[in-house]
Amino acid sequence: MTDYKIDELLSVINFEENKFQTTRYNLFLTNYEIAVLKKYHIDYVNCKTAKEILQRVESIISDLDDLEQEELDQVGMSIAERDYYKNTNK
């Protein structure tokens, strides 16, 4: 069994980055997702649905280099997964 040093682990986790914020239209985005969307000038503030954000991501992603595409794709997948679980009938 592996022993973990809890204090050490807690010191490297960025809780603020994963904290959720609510947009004007009640969409939940993490601080990290917001930072990435801002970095690529994606106007998430005026999007009424997660799908609108994802459309904006898709419209610019092919114009980026590989590392930028990967970063934005990860954010897009995170938003899409949250939207799926929120809006799927259970």
N, C-alpha and C positions, 0 to 999 in steps of 0.2 A: 504494500500500500504506500502511496506517495504522500509525503507530508507537505503541506502548502503553508507558506508564511503569509497569512491573511493580510497583515499590515503592508507587506511588500506588494502584494497583488492589488490592494486598494489604492496604493500610491501611484500605480501606473494606469489605472482605469480613468478615462476622461468622462465623468458623469455628465458634465455640461454639454458635451458634444452630442450625447444621446438623449438629451432632454427634449421633450416635445413642445412645440409651439402651435398655437391655433391661428390659422389665417382668418382673414375677413369673412371668408365663406365657410368657416368651420372645417377646414382641412387640417389634418395633423401632419406636421413635418418636423423632423429633428433639426436641431441647430446645425448639425453637419450638412444635412440635405439642403437647408436654406443657404448655407455658405457656398456650397457647390453650385446651386442654381444661380446665385448672385454672381459667382465667378464667371459663369458663361452667359450672363445677361439674360436669363430666362425670367420673365415677369410672372412669377408664381402668385404674386399678391392679387392679381386681377382674375385668376383662374377660379372658376366656380366648382370644378370637379378635378379629381386626380387625373382623369383621362385627358383633360385639357393640358395639364402640366406635362404629361407623357407625350402628347402630340408636339408640344413645343420642344421637348428634348429630342424627339425623333427628327424634327425639322432641321436641327443644327448638327446632330451627332456625326453625320458623314463628312462634315467640313473640318473635323478636328483630327489631331494626330492620334496615334494608337493609345498613348497613356491617358490623354484627355478623354478619348472615347470610353476607355475602361472605367475611369472615374465617374463619368456621367451615366454610363450604363448601369453601374452598381447602384447609384442613387435612383435611377429609373426603375430598376428591379425591386428595390426596397419599397418605393411608393406604389408600384403595381401590386406587389404582394399584400400590402396593407389594404389597398383598395379592394382586392379580391376577397379577402376575409371579411371586410366590413360590409360588402354589398352582395355576398353570395347567400342565397337562402339555405338555411340549415335544416 
